Amino acid sequence: MIRTYKLIGINGMRAEVSNFGAKILRLIVPTASGEKRDVVLGFNDLKDWQSKELYFNAVIGRVANRIKDGKFTLDGKTYQLAINNGTNALHGGPTGFNVREWEVVEQTLHSVTMHYRSKDGEENYPGKLDVWVTYALTHDGALSILYRAKTDKPTILGLTQHAYFNLNGEGSPTVRDHTLQVLADYYTPTDDTQCPTGEILPVEGTPMDFRQPTLIGDRIDDPFFALGRGIDNNWVLPQSFNTPFAARLSVPDLTMEVYTSFPGLQVYTGNWVEPNIGKSGKPYNVQNSVCLEAQNLPDAINHENFPSPILRPGDLYEQMTAYKFIV
């Protein structure tokens, strides 16, 4: 049964999540003016969540982002996945984790833990996979996400949260007025299908250099981003830091910081969002939201120089991401 679960945080911070796709339905945060603002896009009715913008605010799996030609080889066996993004596989396939019903296994005032069992061969991925996702509102004003997983056969796994943010409030007309900072010195260039070439290149001297706070509107129309109709690119996060601070997104009265253990951050400025009416009756359209998707490097299974996405029996997959809000 599809249900909504409410979480209570500090200073009026609240969240609502659904066990349909482990989606974030609402994320209410306080602002400097005292306003309680919903900063994620979404809908009111389950039927709209099931038929419109299926990746909105969902947990993506088994593997987020693109896999080149939908093919990978694991332990000498080649697997062919469904092609659902040009010539590539995207976000776990047509029936990925984002459209599955999850089981809620634990709930407190501040947190909820969901479980999904992915059958061996689901979307043609090998292995029976058990996945747990815990959402929690923390004492320091963050929405934290803990991912854990185990498998009974070697498989590949790369989860993410695909929340569509607008810090001025869902339904605000643009994110061009948001300031973005990504604390990464390198990025993964792509081919003409938006799959990585396998190179890891420095951001210095390129439009990918967001190491200093940069207005999205000053950069989004650069020809460098034309293939994705805006920003839809992956940064390589440093893996030798003590505090996993990855990015900062800001508007004048609210800042969101991203902390993560993942090696990559895909920034996507909602360039392909279909025109819709959102949960507050305001229109949604292209580039009025931005996703900060902490994840594995895209197509990692096909590039030996990328951190491995392989999960084997007996190993525990464990990753975290936190979105911390600062007034």
C-alpha positions in Angstrom: 0.0 0.0 0.0 1.3 3.5 -0.9 1.5 5.8 2.1 2.9 9.1 3.1 5.3 9.4 6.1 5.9 12.7 7.9 9.2 13.7 9.6 9.7 16.5 12.1 12.9 18.5 12.4 14.1 21.7 14.1 12.8 25.2 13.7 9.8 24.1 11.8 11.6 21.9 9.3 9.4 19.1 8.0 9.5 16.4 5.3 7.0 14.1 3.8 8.1 11.0 2.0 6.3 8.2 0.2 7.1 4.5 -0.2 6.3 4.9 -3.9 9.8 5.2 -5.3 11.0 6.3 -1.9 10.1 9.8 -3.0 10.4 13.1 -1.1 7.0 14.7 -1.5 7.6 17.8 0.5 10.6 19.4 2.2 9.7 22.4 4.3 12.5 24.6 5.5 12.6 27.9 7.5 14.0 31.0 5.8 15.5 34.2 7.1 12.1 36.0 7.0 10.5 33.2 9.1 8.7 31.8 6.1 8.3 28.0 5.9 9.2 27.1 2.3 8.7 23.9 0.3 11.9 23.6 -1.7 11.2 20.5 -3.8 9.0 20.2 -6.8 6.1 17.6 -6.9 2.5 16.8 -7.1 -0.5 16.3 -4.8 -2.0 13.1 -6.2 -0.5 9.7 -6.4 -1.7 9.3 -10.0 0.4 12.4 -11.0 3.5 11.0 -9.2 2.9 7.7 -11.2 2.4 9.3 -14.6 4.4 12.6 -14.6 8.1 13.2 -14.2 8.8 9.8 -12.7 12.2 10.7 -11.5 11.0 13.6 -9.4 12.6 13.3 -5.9 13.0 9.5 -6.1 15.7 7.0 -5.1 17.3 5.9 -8.4 18.6 2.4 -8.9 20.0 0.0 -9.6 22.3 2.3 -11.3 21.8 6.1 -11.6 22.8 8.0 -14.7 23.8 6.5 -18.0 25.3 3.2 -19.0 26.8 3.3 -22.5 24.7 1.3 -25.0 23.0 -0.3 -22.0 25.8 -2.9 -21.9 28.3 -4.0 -19.2 30.4 -7.1 -18.6 30.8 -8.5 -15.1 33.0 -11.5 -14.3 33.1 -12.4 -18.0 29.4 -12.3 -18.7 27.9 -9.5 -20.7 24.5 -8.0 -19.8 22.2 -6.0 -22.0 19.9 -3.5 -20.3 16.9 -1.7 -21.7 17.7 1.3 -23.9 15.7 4.2 -22.5 17.8 7.3 -23.2 18.9 7.7 -26.8 21.3 4.8 -27.3 21.9 4.3 -23.6 20.4 2.9 -20.4 19.3 5.5 -17.9 18.5 5.5 -14.1 17.9 1.7 -13.7 15.6 1.2 -16.7 11.9 1.7 -17.4 10.9 0.1 -14.2 13.7 1.2 -11.9 13.5 1.8 -8.1 11.8 5.1 -8.7 8.5 3.4 -9.7 8.6 0.5 -7.2 6.7 0.2 -3.9 9.1 0.1 -0.9 8.4 -1.4 2.5 8.7 0.8 5.5 10.6 -1.1 8.2 11.1 1.6 10.8 9.8 5.0 11.6 10.5 7.6 14.3 9.4 11.2 14.7 12.5 12.3 12.8 13.3 9.4 10.4 11.9 6.6 8.3 13.7 3.6 6.9 12.4 1.8 3.7 13.4 -1.5 2.2 13.2 -2.8 -1.4 14.1 -6.2 -2.6 15.1 -6.3 -6.2 14.8 -9.7 -7.7 17.6 -11.5 -9.6 17.3 -10.5 -13.2 15.1 -7.4 -12.6 15.8 -5.0 -15.4 18.4 -7.7 -16.4 20.7 -6.9 -13.5 22.2 -9.9 -11.8 21.6 -10.9 -8.2 18.9 -10.6 -5.6 19.5 -7.2 -4.0 18.2 -5.9 -0.7 18.3 -2.1 -0.4 17.6 0.1 2.6 17.2 3.9 2.5 16.9 6.0 5.7 15.7 9.6 5.6 16.3 11.6 8.7 15.9 15.2 9.7 18.9 16.0 11.9 19.6 18.4 14.7 21.7 20.7 12.5 19.0 21.4 9.9 19.8 18.7 7.4 17.9 16.0 5.5 20.3 13.1 5.6 20.0 10.0 3.4 21.7 6.7 4.3 21.9 4.0 1.7 22.7 0.4 2.5 22.5 -2.8 0.3 23.5 -6.4 0.1 23.4 -8.9 -2.7 23.5 -12.7 -3.1 25.4 -12.5 -6.5 27.9 -10.1 -7.9 26.1 -7.1 -9.3 26.6 -3.4 -10.0 25.0 -0.7 -7.9 24.9 3.1 -7.9 22.1 4.8 -6.0 21.2 8.5 -5.9 18.4 10.8 -4.7 16.9 12.8 -7.7 15.4 15.7 -5.8 14.4 18.7 -7.9 15.2 21.8 -5.8 14.2 25.5 -6.1 15.3 27.3 -3.0 12.9 30.2 -3.7 10.1 27.7 -3.4 8.6 25.0 -5.7 6.9 26.7 -8.6 9.3 29.7 -8.7 10.0 30.3 -12.4 13.7 29.8 -12.6 17.0 28.6 -11.0 19.1 31.0 -13.0 19.1 33.3 -10.0 20.6 30.5 -7.8 24.3 30.7 -6.9 26.1 27.3 -7.3 29.5 26.2 -5.9 30.9 22.7 -6.6 34.1 21.9 -4.6 35.6 19.7 -7.3 38.8 20.2 -9.3 37.9 17.6 -12.0 35.0 16.4 -14.2 34.1 13.6 -16.5 33.8 14.8 -20.2 31.1 13.1 -22.3 30.6 12.0 -25.8 27.7 13.1 -28.0 25.3 10.7 -26.2 26.2 12.3 -22.8 28.1 9.2 -21.6 31.6 9.6 -20.2 34.6 9.2 -22.5 36.6 7.8 -19.6 38.7 10.9 -19.2 39.0 12.8 -16.0 39.9 16.4 -16.8 40.6 19.5 -14.7 37.8 22.1 -14.4 40.2 25.0 -14.5 39.8 27.1 -17.6 36.5 25.5 -18.5 32.8 26.4 -17.9 32.8 23.4 -15.4 34.8 25.5 -12.9 32.3 26.3 -10.2 34.9 26.2 -7.4 33.9 29.8 -6.6 30.2 30.7 -6.1 28.8 31.3 -9.6 25.4 32.5 -10.7 23.8 29.6 -12.7 22.3 32.2 -15.1 25.8 33.4 -16.0 26.9 29.9 -17.1 23.9 27.8 -18.2 23.7 29.1 -21.8 27.4 28.5 -22.5 27.8 26.4 -25.7 29.7 23.9 -23.5 26.3 22.8 -22.0 24.3 22.9 -25.3 24.1 19.1 -25.6 22.2 18.8 -22.4 20.1 21.9 -23.1 21.7 23.3 -19.9 23.8 21.9 -17.2 23.6 18.1 -17.0 27.2 17.2 -16.1 29.2 15.2 -13.6 31.9 16.5 -11.3 34.5 14.2 -9.6 34.6 14.9 -5.9 37.8 14.7 -3.9 38.0 11.5 -1.8 40.7 12.5 0.6 38.8 15.0 2.7 37.8 14.7 6.3 34.5 16.5 5.9 32.6 15.4 2.7 31.5 18.9 1.7 30.6 18.8 -2.0 28.5 21.7 -3.0 26.6 24.8 -2.0 23.4 26.2 -3.6 22.2 29.6 -2.5 19.5 32.3 -2.9 19.5 35.5 -0.9 17.6 34.1 2.1 18.5 30.4 2.1 21.5 28.2 1.5 21.7 24.5 1.0 25.0 22.6 1.5 25.6 19.1 0.1 27.7 16.6 2.0 28.3 13.1 0.6 30.5 10.0 0.6 29.9 9.4 -3.1 32.7 10.1 -5.6 30.6 12.1 -8.1 28.0 14.9 -8.2 25.7 15.2 -11.2 24.2 18.7 -11.5 21.1 18.8 -13.7 19.1 22.1 -14.2 15.8 20.5 -15.1 16.4 21.0 -18.8 13.9 18.3 -19.9 11.1 18.9 -17.4 7.7 18.7 -19.2 5.3 21.6 -18.6 3.1 20.6 -15.7 1.1 22.2 -12.9 2.7 21.5 -9.5 1.4 20.8 -6.0 0.7 24.5 -5.2 -1.0 25.2 -8.5 2.1 26.9 -10.1 3.5 25.9 -13.5 6.6 23.7 -13.8 8.8 24.0 -16.8 12.4 23.7 -17.9 15.2 25.2 -15.7 13.0 26.1 -12.8 14.7 23.4 -10.7 18.1 22.0 -10.1 19.2 18.5 -9.0 22.4 17.9 -7.1 22.7 14.1 -7.5 25.5 12.6 -5.4 26.3 9.3 -7.0 29.0 7.0 -8.5 30.8 8.3 -11.6 28.5 7.6 -14.6 29.0 4.4 -16.6 31.6 3.4 -14.0 31.4 -0.3 -14.9 32.8 0.4 -18.3 35.8 2.5 -17.2 38.5 0.7 -15.2 39.9 4.1 -14.0 36.6 5.0 -12.3 35.7 3.8 -8.8 34.2 0.4 -9.1 30.4 0.0 -8.8 30.6 -3.8 -8.3 29.0 -5.2 -5.2 29.7 -8.8 -4.2 28.1 -11.2 -1.7 29.3 -10.6 1.8 30.0 -6.9 1.2 27.9 -4.1 2.5 27.1 -1.1 0.3 26.9 2.0 2.4 26.8 5.6 1.2 25.4 8.9 2.6 24.3 12.2 1.4 23.0 15.2 3.4 21.3 18.4 2.3 21.9 20.9 5.1 19.9 24.2 5.1 21.3 27.4 6.5 19.4 30.6 7.0 
